[in-house]
């Protein structure tokens, strides 16, 4: 049977309320008594009943995060950063890679205090029964949704990469990305490349990576290289696409590479790559700080705009 507060109280010879206060580290309990209770609880393998506490406080101390896939390095790293930020506010994070509708419904049923969703477009819209019952914050591209969204300006990042290449006298550019997708973030990157290059008469090609996965990108780029050479400047739509591209490069291929996803792992690559985008720690802090405001019913914006930076690694 599970050890209860009453069991700990009887073992220590103190009241139930004293044990409760001591385990919450309350200053109302004398240090000697507090240390005795905390040590005894540890010895007895006492585990707090958060469900019972939630019934009283109406708060579960949990945040749900919905993402359709965690098989990419950049996504996993961002989720880890969000988890750190959530822990700093005293919450515990649950992650679901289930269908958005199913995952969000379960988070509401479990009494999560808030939900973070990685917004990809209409397919990831949350229903009114979700956002009317639990605070929600999305990470994606500006669009008309009834909860705050964190926009990291993917288009701006692409333009920064193009301009950096042009500053190096590179006027032929390849963009490698997942182009057959409904993900608004990937669409924003592709469209920014095409529109900016067309406007400024910069030679460019868009190469389909076929996915955001490194292995599939490697295969796609190798197939492309059978009949073409890469341009002197290459922009990759994600870190994982960059890894796949590097693995596909032949001994004669030495393009200047810019990679979306500003994550620390970029420095560990053998090939010199410049990262573009908002640093993941900044994204995570903004997402969690915004969600905390929504939970506290404080005023929030409909969209928060973060601006990308270039991390040079040459």
N, C-alpha and C positions, 0 to 999 in steps of 0.2 A: 504493500500500500504506500501511496505517496505520503511523504512527511508534511505535516501542516504547521501553521504558525502556532497552533495550540500545543503541538508536540514539542516544539522548540521552547515555548514558554514554560511548560512543565519541567523540561530538562534543566532549565536555567533558574527555576524558582521565581519567575517574575510574571507580570501580567501579559495578556495577549497584546494590549495596546503598546506596552513597552517594547516588545519584540518587533512589532510593526514599525514603530518609530526608529528603533535601532537599525533595522535593515534598510531603512530609507536614509540612514546616516544623519538623523535629526540631531540638532544641537540640544534638544530638550532632554536627551539621555546622557548621563554622565559617561565620560570616555571609558572608564574602567568597565562599566556595565555594558556599554556598547560593544567594546572589544570582545567581552565574554560571549555575548549573544551572537555576534557575527562569526566567531570562531566555532561555537557550538552548531550553528546553522550549517556551516561548511562541513563539519564532522558528520552531521546527520544527513548530508546530501539533500538539504532542503532546496527546492526549486520554486520560485514565486509563481503563484497562479495568476497570470496576467489576464486570463479570461474573466475571472471573478473581479479583478480590479477594474477591468474595462466596463463591467456592468454598472459599477458605481460612478466612475469618472466620465463615462460615455466616450472615452478615448482608448484606442487600442495600442497606440504607440507604434503603429506600423504604416509603411508606405508601400504601395504596389507599383511596380514598373513593368510596362508592357513593351516588348520588342519582339518582332517576328523571328529573329535569328540572332544567335550569339556566337556564330562560327567565324567571325571576323575579328582581327586583332584590334582595330580601331574602336569597334563597338564595345568589345569586352573591356578595353581600357577606359572608355567613357563611362560605362556602367560601374566600373570600380571606383572611379572618381565621384560619381553620384552617390554611391554607397557610403564613401568616406564623409561626404558633406551631410548626408542624412544622419549618419551616426553622430556627427558633431552636434546635431540638434536634438539628440536623444531618441531618435526613431530607429526602428529596424526595417530593413527593406526586403520585400518579397519580389522576385523576378518571375515573370511568366512569358513563355514564347508560344503560348496558345493563341488561338483565334482571338482577335481583339474583343469581339462581343462577348465571348465566353469568359475571357480573362477578366475583363472589367466587371462583369456581373459577379464573378466569384469574389473579387476584391471588395465589392460592396457588401456581399453576404458575410464576408469575414470581418467586416467592420473597419477596413483600412481607413486611416485618417486622411489619406490623399492618394492620388494616382498620377504618375508620370507616364506619358505616352509618346513614343517616337512617331511623329505624324508623317505619313507617306502620301496622303491625299484622301480622296473620298472613301477609299476602302477602309481607312482607319478612323473614320468619324465615330465618335461616341454618341450614344443615344441620350435623349433627355432624362431617361430614368437613371442614367449614370451620373451625368454632370450636375443634375439637380439634387443629387443625394450625397455626393462626395466631391471635395475640391479636386480640380484637375489642372495640370499644366502640360502643354505639349512642346516638343522640340521639332522644329521643321521650318517651313517657308510660310511667310505671311499668307493667310487666306481667311475667309469669313467663317470662323468657328466661335462658339459661345464660351470659350475659356482661353486664358492667356497662352500665347505661343512664344517660344524663344527662337528668334531668327538669327542665325550666325552668318547671314549674307554670303551664301555660296557663290552668287554671281560676282560679287565684289572680289572674292578670292581668286576666281578665274581671271578676271581682268588684271589683278595685281601680278599674276604669274605671266600673262602675256606681255605686260609692260616691262617686267623684269627681263624677259627674253629679248625683247626688242632693244632694251638698253645695252644688251650684249651683242648687238648687231645681228641678231638672229631673226630672219623674216620668213622662215618656213617652219610651221609648227604643226605637230600632231597632238590631238587630244584622244586619249584612250579612256573609254568609259562605258558604263552599262547604258546603252542608248534605247533599248527596247524595253521600257519600264514605265510604270505608272507612278513611280516614286517621285514626288515633286522636287525633292532635293537634287536628284540626279538629272532631272529635266532642266532645272535651273542652271546647273553647271554647263550642260551641253548647249543650251540656248545662249548663254552668256558668251561662250567661245565663238559660236557662229555669228552672232549679232555684232560683237566687237570687231572681229576679224573682217567681216564684210564691210563694216562702216569705215575701217581704217585701211582697207585694201591690203590685208596681211594674208599671205598664202597659208592655208590650213587644210587639214584633213581630220575627219572624225572616224576613229577606229573603234569598232565594237568589241568590247572585252567579253561580251556575251553574259557576264554576270559581275558581281562584286567580289568574286572568289579568286584567290591567287592562282590556284591550279588551272581553272578554266581560262583565266586571262593568259597564263603562260601558253596554253595550247592555241588560243586565238591569235596571239602575237606571233608565235612561231609560224603559223599558217600564213599570216600577212607577210612575214619576212621572206617567205619562199619566192615571192614575186615582186616585193617592194623593199626599199630601204627606209628606215625611219628618218624623219626630218631631224635637223640639227637640234631643235628644241622640242621637248615632249612634256606634256602636262597629263598627269594621271588623275583619274577621278576619285581615287581612294588609296589609302596605304596598301591595302591588300592587292589592288590592281598594280600598284608600283612594284610590289614584291614579284608578282607574276611577270611583269614586263622585264624586270632585271634578270630574272631566271631565263627569259627567252632570248636575251641579247646574245648576239654572236661576237666573236673576237674583234670584228671590224666595226661594231656598233658602239659609238661613244656619244650619244646625245646628252645635252644638258637636261636634267630631269627636275621637274617640279611635281610634288605630290600633295594632293589634298589630304587632310587629316594632320593637324599639328599635334603630334604625339611624341613623347620621348623616344619611342622605339626607332624613329627615323635616324637617330644618330648611330644605331647599331648596324645599319646596313653597310655592306662592303662597298657598294657603289655610292659615289657622292650624290646625294639627293637633297633638294631644298623643300622644306615643308611649308605649306600655305594653309591658312585657316585660323580660326579662333582656338587658342590653347584649350585642351580638354578640361583642365582644372577650372578655367574661367567659365566654360559652358556649364559644368556641373554646379558650381557655386551659384550661378544665376538661376538655373532651373530650381534648385532646392530653396534658395532665398525667396523666389517668387511663389513657390508652392506654400512655403511657411506663411507668407502674407495672406494667401487665399484661405488657408486653414484658420488663420486668426481673424478673417473677415476684414482685412485691411484693404485700402484702395490699391488697385493694380491697373496696369496698362493692358490693352488688348494684345499688344505685341511688344517685345523687348528686342532691340537690335544690338547685336555684338559685332565688332569689326575685326576682320582677319588680320593676321600678322604673318610675316615671312620669317621662317627659321632657316638660316643659311647653314649648310653642312657641306662645305667644299674643302 
